[in-house]
Amino acid sequence: MAANKTKATQASVADFLAAIPDEARRKDARLLTRMMQKATGEKPRMWGPSIVGFGSYRYVYESGREGDMPLVGFSPRKPAHVLYVRAGSGHLDKLLPKLGRHTTGKGCLYVKRLGDVDLQILERLIARAAATAGKT
């Protein structure tokens, strides 16, 4: 069975965020960092080369595959911020329609710019995702 490639690292979150070339995307990433840290009470940590994660939980699939993942996290990719909040698991169904412009897929939430979404709804969504991590 293949090992999970996404693991917590000792890389600097501050250096990663500072290296984001686009100023608006960098500002959004810093805001996401504050929101996720507030929701989890955890300090940010790099997971792999491009995911900023907060806290962790252990998962075990029916297949026997297991590993650790952040409670919530994000990656400031060029086309959109990818938020790792298990978007398809049902725990966010009531909040997503109120969020604003976004797309979802395979447990991720994609937001091009934070200005396109309701930040209060996004904060609630992140808090809900963090509170239910590993339980759904």
MIDREN-958900 format. One record per residue (C-alpha): residue number from 1; residue in three letters; x, y, z. Coordinates in pm, whole numbers, plus 50000, padded with zeros to 5 digits. Each point is the difference from the previous one (the first is absolute). Layout:
N
NUM; ALA; X; Y; Z
...
END
This chain:
136
1; MET; 50000; 50000; 50000
2; ALA; 50139; 50342; 49901
3; ALA; 50088; 50244; 50276
4; ASN; 49828; 50336; 50025
5; LYS; 50216; 50259; 49823
6; THR; 49854; 50293; 50190
7; LYS; 50177; 50016; 50335
8; ALA; 50078; 50274; 50247
9; THR; 50343; 50154; 49945
10; GLN; 50229; 50240; 50183
11; ALA; 49995; 50255; 49714
12; SER; 49924; 50360; 50092
13; VAL; 49641; 50111; 49946
14; ALA; 50107; 50366; 50014
15; ASP; 50258; 49944; 49724
16; PHE; 49745; 49810; 49790
17; LEU; 49742; 50279; 50030
18; ALA; 50258; 50273; 49935
19; ALA; 50101; 49823; 49676
20; ILE; 49650; 50021; 49847
21; PRO; 50069; 50223; 49697
22; ASP; 49656; 50162; 49967
23; GLU; 49938; 50261; 50271
24; ALA; 49621; 49947; 50011
25; ARG; 50038; 49621; 50025
26; ARG; 50264; 50049; 50273
27; LYS; 49765; 50230; 50196
28; ASP; 49715; 49746; 49965
29; ALA; 50233; 49721; 50116
30; ARG; 50093; 50194; 50311
31; LEU; 49631; 50060; 50076
32; LEU; 49926; 49628; 49954
33; THR; 50286; 49923; 50238
34; ARG; 49848; 50224; 50268
35; MET; 49651; 49856; 49947
36; MET; 50115; 49638; 50019
37; GLN; 50224; 50063; 50299
38; LYS; 49707; 50164; 50182
39; ALA; 49768; 49711; 49911
40; THR; 50240; 49727; 50114
41; GLY; 50208; 50163; 50271
42; GLU; 50298; 49842; 49821
43; LYS; 50307; 50162; 49848
44; PRO; 50045; 49965; 49623
45; ARG; 50229; 49729; 49871
46; MET; 50109; 49905; 49651
47; TRP; 49864; 49671; 49868
48; GLY; 50200; 49900; 49698
49; PRO; 50146; 50283; 49795
50; SER; 49683; 50208; 49948
51; ILE; 49728; 49939; 50262
52; VAL; 49967; 50210; 50315
53; GLY; 49826; 49778; 50255
54; PHE; 49870; 50039; 50354
55; GLY; 49990; 49724; 50260
56; SER; 49964; 49640; 49889
57; TYR; 49779; 49695; 50019
58; ARG; 50051; 49634; 49919
59; TYR; 49792; 49840; 49726
60; VAL; 49950; 49633; 49921
61; TYR; 49821; 49889; 49682
62; GLU; 49808; 49674; 49965
63; SER; 50281; 49883; 49773
64; GLY; 50239; 50022; 50295
65; ARG; 50184; 50305; 49867
66; GLU; 50066; 50246; 50279
67; GLY; 50187; 50320; 50065
68; ASP; 49992; 50345; 50149
69; MET; 49849; 50314; 49850
70; PRO; 49955; 50356; 50121
71; LEU; 49664; 50087; 50159
72; VAL; 49974; 50274; 49737
73; GLY; 50247; 50147; 49758
74; PHE; 50047; 50190; 49677
75; SER; 50230; 50036; 49705
76; PRO; 50026; 50335; 49818
77; ARG; 50011; 49861; 49646
78; LYS; 50014; 50231; 49699
79; PRO; 49646; 49941; 49867
80; ALA; 49832; 49992; 50344
81; HIS; 50056; 49950; 50369
82; VAL; 49936; 49635; 50081
83; LEU; 49845; 49958; 50345
84; TYR; 50023; 49652; 50149
85; VAL; 49675; 49985; 50198
86; ARG; 49844; 49668; 49884
87; ALA; 49741; 50196; 49801
88; GLY; 49815; 49697; 49864
89; SER; 49941; 49826; 50333
90; GLY; 49668; 50168; 50081
91; HIS; 50104; 50199; 50305
92; LEU; 50011; 50326; 49802
93; ASP; 49687; 49956; 49789
94; LYS; 49807; 50284; 50169
95; LEU; 50288; 50248; 49982
96; LEU; 50129; 49949; 49645
97; PRO; 49698; 50155; 49822
98; LYS; 50049; 50317; 50207
99; LEU; 50375; 50026; 49940
100; GLY; 50020; 50178; 49665
101; ARG; 50205; 49912; 49692
102; HIS; 50172; 49665; 50047
103; THR; 50022; 49650; 49863
104; THR; 50050; 49667; 50175
105; GLY; 50155; 49668; 49917
106; LYS; 50139; 49692; 50180
107; GLY; 49967; 50156; 50345
108; CYS; 50154; 50332; 49897
109; LEU; 49855; 50346; 49973
110; TYR; 50138; 50225; 49726
111; VAL; 49986; 50379; 50039
112; LYS; 50166; 50229; 49745
113; ARG; 50000; 50310; 50223
114; LEU; 49882; 50044; 50357
115; GLY; 49825; 50316; 49882
116; ASP; 49759; 49771; 49810
117; VAL; 49868; 49834; 50317
118; ASP; 49828; 50098; 50323
119; LEU; 50284; 49996; 50253
120; GLN; 49767; 49942; 50296
121; ILE; 49856; 49692; 49830
122; LEU; 50353; 49886; 49911
123; GLU; 50105; 50033; 50367
124; ARG; 49700; 49793; 50109
125; LEU; 50074; 49744; 49730
126; ILE; 50365; 49965; 50108
127; ALA; 49901; 49971; 50367
128; ARG; 49742; 49732; 49915
129; ALA; 50251; 49806; 49789
130; ALA; 50260; 50014; 50278
131; ALA; 49748; 49887; 50264
132; THR; 49885; 49702; 49794
133; ALA; 50339; 49884; 49865
134; GLY; 50042; 49628; 50049
135; LYS; 49636; 49960; 50107
136; THR; 49829; 49991; 49661
END
